[in-house]
Amino acid sequence: MHDLTGFQRDLLVVIAGLDEPHGLAIKEELEEYYESEVNHGRLYPNLDELVSKGLVEKGQKDRRTNVYHLTQRGERELSARQEWESQYVTA
């Protein structure tokens, strides 16, 4: 997880929080959070990088739509990150 960018960590969080997360839904969630446009040239290469690192699994919903889910490793990494952050940030 230490080698991920902040954007990639945000992708993991959004994927974990959505039901049937597909590219456009992920993009919309991030745009709402960032309050600016997230272009496809940034989104999809980063999703592919998370897939190649074994943190995210990519499947097909239909011929045009891919869905993304955290792998077990992705869930463990995200959980470990949240635990680490909680040492420093209290609500």
Secondary structure, DSSP 4 states (H G I P E B T S, - for coil): -TTS-HHHHHHHHHHHHSSS-BHHHHHHHHHHHHTS---HHHHHHHHHHHHHTTSEEEEESSSS-EEEEE-HHHHHHHHHHHHHHHTT---
